[in-house]
Amino acid sequence: MEIWYYEVVSIDGDYANLKRTDIESDDLKLVARALLPAEIYEGCTLRYELMQYYME
């Protein structure tokens, strides 16, 4: 079981751009807001575990 950490870089309507923080990467991942916790905001940290995102 892997656990990945992301930072919410930007929120654009129904989507959010996430950046991995547990490894060196400049790539952004576009994720539908429906898959993310409702209370996210730009700059918050998320944990991805067992195919779900959680606020840190």
Secondary structure, DSSP 8 states (H G I E B T S, - for coil): --EEEEEEEEEETTEEEEEESSS----EEEEEGGGS-TT--TT-EEEEETTEEEE-
